[in-house]
Amino acid sequence: MEQDIVFQYGYLGLFVVSFLAATVLPLSSEAFVAVMPILGYNTWLVLSLATVGNYLGALTNYCIGRWGAAFVLSRLVKVRPETQERARRVFGRWGAPVLLLSWVPVIGDPLTLIAGVLKTNWAVFTFWVVLGKAARYLVILWIAKSVTPTL
């Protein structure tokens, strides 16, 4: 599904898939970030759009946590109080820098949601999440360039 979106709509498709991949939907943007420059897309534009899209998806989780936590966590997601408390302890122990891991599958989305629940400062949230997501995409692009033969 995401292949169709990215390859039919190019940069816009990458942005949409990157946004949705940062929410609770089971999508991934990494392969597209790696392949698009090989297909002739501008590397820096790919990096920028994927990072911004992924950040905005994480920001959506943050906003849900900040303003809709009671409804979402009690009615839709059914997160046990023990799980919420464990996430609070991790956040309390490591602080906002733990948001560098917001790109990691399985744990990244809950981290951004908990950041909202804990009312983490928006600017601090933005700094750590953008840094983590951009660094991940830079590594992917570097690896893709390293293994791609020169045409």
N, CA, C and O of each residue as an XYZ file, in Angstrom:
604
protein
N       0.821     -1.191      0.000
C       0.000      0.000      0.000
C       0.862      1.252      0.000
O       0.670      2.141     -0.830
N       1.837      1.330      0.949
C       2.647      2.531      1.010
C       3.503      2.710     -0.236
O       3.832      3.839     -0.602
N       3.881      1.570     -0.917
C       4.651      1.685     -2.149
C       3.864      2.468     -3.189
O       4.412      3.336     -3.870
N       2.587      2.160     -3.309
C       1.747      2.842     -4.281
C       1.680      4.339     -3.997
O       1.769      5.159     -4.911
N       1.521      4.683     -2.728
C       1.417      6.093     -2.346
C       2.707      6.826     -2.687
O       2.671      7.885     -3.314
N       3.843      6.273     -2.282
C       5.117      6.961     -2.494
C       5.452      7.039     -3.976
O       5.799      8.114     -4.468
N       5.357      5.937     -4.695
C       5.800      5.969     -6.081
C       4.790      6.627     -7.023
O       5.163      7.051     -8.117
N       3.549      6.718     -6.632
C       2.581      7.429     -7.464
C       2.642      8.934     -7.206
O       2.474      9.730     -8.129
N       2.881      9.323     -5.959
C       2.833     10.739     -5.601
C       4.198     11.340     -5.267
O       4.273     12.519     -4.923
N       5.263     10.571     -5.358
C       6.608     11.096     -5.169
C       6.836     11.692     -3.795
O       6.612     11.043     -2.774
N       7.287     12.941     -3.785
C       7.616     13.609     -2.526
C       6.408     13.703     -1.591
O       6.530     13.481     -0.387
N       5.257     14.028     -2.146
C       4.034     14.113     -1.326
C       3.719     12.751     -0.716
O       3.343     12.668      0.453
N       3.867     11.696     -1.489
C       3.635     10.344     -0.976
C       4.593      9.986      0.141
O       4.196      9.377      1.134
N       5.867     10.365     -0.016
C       6.850     10.122      1.041
C       6.455     10.865      2.316
O       6.530     10.309      3.412
N       6.037     12.109      2.170
C       5.618     12.899      3.327
C       4.446     12.223      4.047
O       4.458     12.099      5.272
N       3.449     11.793      3.296
C       2.255     11.160      3.887
C       2.631      9.853      4.592
O       2.206      9.615      5.722
N       3.419      9.014      3.934
C       3.816      7.744      4.548
C       4.672      7.999      5.781
O       4.522      7.307      6.788
N       5.564      8.978      5.720
C       6.402      9.313      6.882
C       5.554      9.813      8.043
O       5.812      9.472      9.197
N       4.548     10.616      7.739
C       3.628     11.093      8.775
C       2.890      9.918      9.418
O       2.882      9.773     10.641
N       2.278      9.092      8.589
C       1.482      7.972      9.105
C       2.343      6.943      9.839
O       1.878      6.311     10.788
N       3.597      6.770      9.405
C       4.488      5.805     10.055
C       4.824      6.213     11.486
O       5.194      5.365     12.298
N       4.699      7.496     11.804
C       5.000      7.967     13.163
C       3.785      7.902     14.076
O       3.879      8.242     15.256
N       2.661      7.474     13.552
C       1.478      7.275     14.375
C       1.408      5.781     14.709
O       2.365      5.046     14.467
N       0.308      5.347     15.250
C       0.185      3.944     15.638
C      -0.079      3.003     14.460
O      -0.217      1.796     14.658
N      -0.150      3.535     13.248
C      -0.357      2.690     12.072
C       0.927      1.911     11.753
O       2.027      2.451     11.874
N       0.788      0.670     11.353
C       1.981     -0.150     11.079
C       2.564      0.109      9.689
O       2.470     -0.742      8.805
N       3.159      1.274      9.501
C       3.788      1.633      8.236
C       5.259      1.944      8.488
O       5.668      2.205      9.620
N       6.042      1.912      7.423
C       7.463      2.203      7.529
C       7.880      3.085      6.360
O       7.430      2.887      5.232
N       8.737      4.052      6.636
C       9.190      4.971      5.590
C      10.649      4.757      5.210
O      11.114      5.340      4.231
N      11.376      3.945      5.947
C      12.817      3.813      5.765
C      13.220      3.354      4.363
O      14.148      3.912      3.778
N      12.549      2.366      3.828
C      12.906      1.849      2.503
C      12.757      2.923      1.432
O      13.568      3.003      0.509
N      11.736      3.736      1.555
C      11.512      4.789      0.562
C      12.594      5.860      0.648
O      13.050      6.377     -0.372
N      12.997      6.186      1.865
C      14.068      7.164      2.054
C      15.351      6.640      1.416
O      16.100      7.410      0.815
N      15.608      5.356      1.539
C      16.818      4.766      0.971
C      16.773      4.692     -0.553
O      17.787      4.914     -1.214
N      15.610      4.382     -1.111
C      15.501      4.118     -2.548
C      15.260      5.373     -3.383
O      15.744      5.460     -4.512
N      14.531      6.334     -2.859
C      14.155      7.489     -3.682
C      15.350      8.241     -4.277
O      15.295      8.598     -5.454
N      16.430      8.501     -3.525
C      17.573      9.171     -4.161
C      18.207      8.339     -5.283
O      18.710      8.892     -6.261
N      18.180      7.033     -5.138
C      18.708      6.156     -6.180
C      17.880      6.297     -7.458
O      18.399      6.154     -8.565
N      16.592      6.577     -7.290
C      15.697      6.744     -8.440
C      15.714      8.163     -9.008
O      14.969      8.480     -9.935
N      16.576      9.015     -8.437
C      16.719     10.361     -8.989
C      16.101     11.480     -8.166
O      16.213     12.648     -8.538
N      15.462     11.153     -7.073
C      14.886     12.190     -6.213
C      16.011     12.901     -5.453
O      17.036     12.293     -5.144
N      15.819     14.173     -5.157
C      16.806     14.959     -4.440
C      16.972     14.439     -3.012
O      16.002     14.356     -2.258
N      18.207     14.090     -2.648
C      18.492     13.488     -1.342
C      18.083     14.400     -0.195
O      17.462     13.943      0.765
N      18.419     15.677     -0.280
C      18.131     16.593      0.830
C      16.637     16.854      0.964
O      16.138     17.055      2.071
N      15.925     16.851     -0.151
C      14.471     17.021     -0.091
C      13.822     15.764      0.498
O      12.869     15.861      1.271
N      14.332     14.602      0.136
C      13.839     13.344      0.716
C      14.060     13.366      2.227
O      13.141     13.071      2.992
N      15.271     13.715      2.659
C      15.586     13.791      4.085
C      14.665     14.772      4.800
O      14.117     14.457      5.857
N      14.495     15.952      4.228
C      13.684     16.993      4.863
C      12.215     16.603      4.970
O      11.610     16.734      6.034
N      11.645     16.128      3.875
C      10.216     15.776      3.887
C       9.928     14.585      4.784
O       8.917     14.567      5.485
N      10.805     13.591      4.769
C      10.600     12.429      5.638
C      10.707     12.841      7.103
O       9.910     12.397      7.929
N      11.682     13.682      7.433
C      11.862     14.129      8.815
C      10.673     14.955      9.279
O      10.142     14.724     10.365
N      10.254     15.912      8.470
C       9.118     16.767      8.858
C       7.840     15.944      8.965
O       7.084     16.105      9.923
N       7.588     15.070      8.001
C       6.392     14.232      8.066
C       6.393     13.341      9.295
O       5.376     13.217      9.977
N       7.530     12.722      9.579
C       7.638     11.830     10.727
C       7.498     12.614     12.034
O       6.866     12.143     12.980
N       8.084     13.800     12.081
C       7.941     14.651     13.270
C       6.470     15.039     13.479
O       5.971     14.974     14.603
N       5.783     15.437     12.422
C       4.373     15.836     12.572
C       3.502     14.667     13.019
O       2.537     14.868     13.757
N       3.822     13.461     12.588
C       3.114     12.280     13.093
C       3.358     12.095     14.583
O       2.432     11.795     15.335
N       4.606     12.274     15.010
C       4.937     12.184     16.434
C       4.252     13.299     17.215
O       3.799     13.089     18.341
N       4.177     14.476     16.618
C       3.496     15.601     17.269
C       2.004     15.302     17.443
O       1.398     15.730     18.425
N       1.419     14.580     16.508
C       0.023     14.155     16.635
C      -0.137     13.265     17.869
O      -1.073     13.441     18.650
N       0.782     12.308     18.041
C       0.750     11.462     19.241
C       0.886     12.304     20.501
O       0.165     12.093     21.477
N       1.802     13.251     20.480
C       2.036     14.146     21.616
C       0.741     14.894     21.973
O       0.360     14.966     23.142
N       0.082     15.440     20.968
C      -1.170     16.195     21.200
C      -2.269     15.294     21.748
O      -3.031     15.703     22.625
N      -2.354     14.077     21.240
C      -3.337     13.129     21.778
C      -3.028     12.865     23.244
O      -3.930     12.856     24.082
N      -1.758     12.652     23.552
C      -1.369     12.426     24.942
C      -1.642     13.627     25.825
O      -2.095     13.481     26.960
N      -1.374     14.792     25.315
C      -1.522     16.015     26.122
C      -2.983     16.377     26.366
O      -3.360     16.728     27.484
N      -3.807     16.293     25.318
C      -5.180     16.769     25.460
C      -6.245     15.681     25.396
O      -7.409     15.943     25.700
N      -5.872     14.480     25.011
C      -6.886     13.440     24.905
C      -6.529     12.173     25.642
O      -7.125     11.123     25.403
N      -5.564     12.259     26.533
C      -5.049     11.064     27.205
C      -6.125     10.301     27.960
O      -6.209      9.078     27.850
N      -6.940     11.002     28.718
C      -7.952     10.312     29.523
C      -8.877      9.493     28.636
O      -9.172      8.338     28.943
N      -9.332     10.078     27.545
C     -10.240      9.377     26.645
C      -9.516      8.247     25.913
O      -9.979      7.106     25.909
N      -8.394      8.566     25.301
C      -7.672      7.587     24.482
C      -7.172      6.423     25.318
O      -7.379      5.265     24.955
N      -6.514      6.716     26.436
C      -5.902      5.650     27.232
C      -6.920      4.806     27.990
O      -6.636      3.657     28.326
N      -8.094      5.352     28.262
C      -9.068      4.567     29.011
C     -10.100      3.885     28.119
O     -10.621      2.831     28.483
N     -10.403      4.462     26.964
C     -11.474      3.901     26.133
C     -10.998      3.215     24.859
O     -11.520      2.165     24.483
N     -10.017      3.799     24.203
C      -9.616      3.279     22.898
C      -8.430      2.333     22.960
O      -8.439      1.291     22.305
N      -7.421      2.672     23.727
C      -6.188      1.899     23.729
C      -6.134      0.912     24.878
O      -5.510     -0.141     24.751
N      -6.758      1.220     25.975
C      -6.784      0.360     27.167
C      -5.368      0.096     27.699
O      -4.948     -1.053     27.837
N      -4.649      1.173     27.991
C      -3.323      1.039     28.584
C      -3.503      0.873     30.084
O      -4.135      1.698     30.744
N      -2.943     -0.199     30.608
C      -3.080     -0.484     32.043
C      -2.370      0.595     32.863
O      -1.357      1.135     32.418
N      -2.880      0.913     34.036
C      -2.232      1.909     34.891
C      -0.774      1.564     35.198
O       0.060      2.462     35.306
N      -0.457      0.276     35.340
C       0.921     -0.126     35.614
C       1.841      0.235     34.454
O       2.975      0.672     34.655
N       1.335      0.046     33.234
C       2.118      0.367     32.046
C       2.360      1.866     31.960
O       3.463      2.307     31.638
N       1.324      2.644     32.248
C       1.480      4.098     32.246
C       2.501      4.527     33.294
O       3.330      5.402     33.041
N       2.440      3.917     34.457
C       3.368      4.275     35.530
C       4.801      3.901     35.163
O       5.726      4.657     35.460
N       5.001      2.757     34.526
C       6.334      2.346     34.102
C       6.900      3.343     33.086
O       8.072      3.714     33.162
N       6.070      3.771     32.144
C       6.511      4.763     31.150
C       6.868      6.086     31.825
O       7.837      6.744     31.448
N       6.085      6.462     32.812
C       6.383      7.700     33.556
C       7.729      7.591     34.272
O       8.499      8.551     34.307
N       8.008      6.416     34.844
C       9.285      6.216     35.542
C      10.463      6.296     34.575
O      11.485      6.910     34.883
N      10.318      5.672     33.403
C      11.387      5.721     32.400
C      11.628      7.170     31.983
O      12.767      7.628     31.894
N      10.543      7.871     31.734
C      10.660      9.271     31.340
C      11.265     10.086     32.467
O      12.093     10.966     32.231
N      10.853      9.793     33.690
C      11.393     10.501     34.848
C      12.877     10.232     35.040
O      13.631     11.123     35.430
N      13.289      9.010     34.767
C      14.697      8.647     34.940
C      15.586      9.247     33.864
O      16.648      9.788     34.174
N      15.174      9.161     32.609
C      16.007      9.588     31.493
C      15.682     10.988     30.998
O      16.508     11.633     30.351
N      14.479     11.456     31.303
C      14.088     12.789     30.854
C      13.799     12.847     29.362
O      13.700     11.819     28.691
N      13.668     14.047     28.866
C      13.309     14.258     27.465
C      14.301     13.665     26.463
O      13.877     13.312     25.363
N      15.605     13.533     26.775
C      16.506     12.922     25.784
C      16.091     11.520     25.340
O      16.534     11.053     24.291
N      15.250     10.843     26.120
C      14.766      9.525     25.702
C      13.974      9.641     24.393
O      13.782      8.646     23.694
N      13.519     10.838     24.067
C      12.780     11.041     22.821
C      13.659     10.884     21.577
O      13.142     10.813     20.461
N      14.971     10.828     21.758
C      15.849     10.486     20.633
C      15.456      9.136     20.047
O      15.700      8.865     18.871
N      14.842      8.288     20.881
C      14.434      6.951     20.447
C      13.020      6.921     19.875
O      12.456      5.843     19.689
N      12.445      8.076     19.595
C      11.074      8.115     19.084
C      10.923      7.428     17.735
O       9.802      7.122     17.329
N      12.009      7.179     17.039
C      11.958      6.506     15.744
C      11.970      4.983     15.864
O      11.688      4.287     14.889
N      12.290      4.464     17.035
C      12.434      3.018     17.211
C      11.057      2.342     17.122
O      10.119      2.756     17.803
N      10.939      1.313     16.289
C       9.653      0.610     16.196
C       9.188      0.108     17.568
O      10.012     -0.234     18.415
N       7.925      0.066     17.776
C       7.231     -0.428     18.964
C       7.303      0.558     20.136
O       6.269      0.855     20.734
N       8.478      1.071     20.480
C       8.556      1.954     21.653
C       8.458      3.436     21.306
O       8.108      4.247     22.164
N       8.762      3.800     20.065
C       8.797      5.213     19.693
C       7.461      5.918     19.798
O       7.378      7.011     20.358
N       6.422      5.311     19.272
C       5.096      5.949     19.309
C       4.597      6.143     20.742
O       4.118      7.228     21.073
N       4.694      5.127     21.599
C       4.284      5.350     22.996
C       5.112      6.425     23.704
O       4.587      7.155     24.544
N       6.393      6.527     23.373
C       7.212      7.577     23.988
C       6.676      8.967     23.662
O       6.622      9.837     24.531
N       6.284      9.168     22.414
C       5.775     10.491     22.038
C       4.403     10.754     22.666
O       4.079     11.892     23.004
N       3.612      9.713     22.816
C       2.318      9.846     23.491
C       2.513     10.185     24.970
O       1.842     11.072     25.498
N       3.422      9.487     25.633
C       3.688      9.729     27.057
C       4.274     11.119     27.264
O       4.002     11.760     28.279
N       5.076     11.590     26.315
C       5.613     12.954     26.418
C       4.468     13.962     26.497
O       4.553     14.945     27.233
N       3.414     13.722     25.749
C       2.239     14.592     25.818
C       1.500     14.443     27.125
O       1.091     15.433     27.730
N       1.327     13.206     27.565
C       0.650     12.950     28.842
C       1.381     13.669     29.973
O       0.749     14.245     30.859
N       2.714     13.635     29.939
C       3.523     14.260     30.986
C       3.714     15.765     30.765
O       4.409     16.439     31.527
N       3.085     16.268     29.712
C       3.135     17.699     29.396
C       4.565     18.219     29.237
O       4.927     19.285     29.736
N       5.360     17.424     28.521
C       6.719     17.839     28.191
C       6.653     19.137     27.393
O       5.777     19.303     26.544
N       7.562     20.039     27.659
C       7.616     21.306     26.929
C       7.683     21.016     25.433
O       8.456     20.163     24.996
N       6.875     21.724     24.652
C       6.779     21.485     23.214
C       8.119     21.703     22.515
O       8.490     20.910     21.650
N       8.845     22.747     22.866
C      10.130     23.026     22.221
C      11.150     21.939     22.539
O      11.922     21.538     21.668
N      11.158     21.468     23.760
C      12.064     20.382     24.160
C      11.691     19.111     23.406
O      12.561     18.420     22.875
N      10.404     18.805     23.359
C       9.902     17.654     22.604
C      10.374     17.741     21.148
O      10.917     16.780     20.603
N      10.161     18.888     20.538
C      10.515     19.087     19.130
C      12.011     18.885     18.905
O      12.406     18.206     17.957
N      12.839     19.460     19.760
C      14.285     19.325     19.610
C      14.711     17.864     19.577
O      15.390     17.440     18.643
N      14.319     17.088     20.588
C      14.786     15.706     20.697
C      14.196     14.801     19.626
O      14.885     13.926     19.102
N      12.924     15.007     19.299
C      12.280     14.150     18.298
C      12.852     14.423     16.912
O      13.174     13.483     16.185
N      12.984     15.694     16.533
C      13.539     16.016     15.215
C      14.984     15.540     15.112
O      15.385     15.001     14.081
N      15.758     15.731     16.154
C      17.145     15.277     16.150
C      17.225     13.759     15.940
O      18.007     13.289     15.115
N      16.433     13.010     16.672
C      16.439     11.553     16.546
C      15.970     11.072     15.184
O      16.578     10.181     14.591
N      14.905     11.650     14.695
C      14.348     11.202     13.417
C      15.251     11.593     12.250
O      15.447     10.798     11.331
N      15.802     12.805     12.274
C      16.711     13.237     11.208
C      17.984     12.384     11.213
O      18.473     11.994     10.152
N      18.514     12.098     12.388
C      19.727     11.275     12.484
C      19.483      9.886     11.910
O      20.332      9.341     11.204
N      18.322      9.315     12.214
C      17.998      7.985     11.677
C      17.953      8.016     10.153
O      18.520      7.139      9.501
N      17.281      9.021      9.573
C      17.198      9.114      8.115
C      18.562      9.390      7.489
O      18.851      8.882      6.406
N      19.404     10.181      8.147
C      20.760     10.422      7.637
C      21.565      9.125      7.585
O      22.282      8.874      6.616
N      21.447      8.311      8.618
C      22.150      7.030      8.637
C      21.635      6.129      7.510
O      22.423      5.470      6.833
N      20.338      6.100      7.313
C      19.750      5.283      6.234
C      20.270      5.752      4.882
O      20.643      4.930      4.045
N      20.299      7.058      4.661
C      20.791      7.596      3.389
C      22.275      7.298      3.195
O      22.706      6.981      2.087
N      23.047      7.396      4.261
C      24.481      7.115      4.178
C      24.719      5.636      3.822
O      25.548      5.317      2.971
N      23.976      4.748      4.489
C      24.112      3.316      4.196
C      23.700      3.034      2.749
O      24.393      2.310      2.034
N      22.577      3.605      2.322
C      22.107      3.376      0.952
C      23.138      3.874     -0.072
O      23.381      3.218     -1.085
N      23.731      5.022      0.199
C      24.760      5.555     -0.720
C      25.999      4.662     -0.723
O      26.626      4.464     -1.764
N      26.347      4.128      0.441
C      27.536      3.281      0.573
C      27.414      1.961     -0.181
O      28.402      1.454     -0.712
N      26.218      1.409     -0.229
C      26.038      0.094     -0.856
C      25.565      0.174     -2.304
O      25.477     -0.848     -2.984
N      25.262      1.370     -2.775
C      24.775      1.536     -4.139
C      25.948      1.767     -5.082
O      26.723      2.701     -4.876
N      26.091      0.952     -6.093
C      27.185      1.165     -7.046
C      26.950      2.444     -7.846
O      25.810      2.812     -8.129
N      28.017      3.096     -8.197
C      27.914      4.309     -9.001
C      27.461      3.922    -10.402
O      27.999      3.008    -11.026
N      26.457      4.647    -10.871
C      25.913      4.336    -12.206
C      26.626      5.089    -13.289
O      26.293      4.942    -14.465
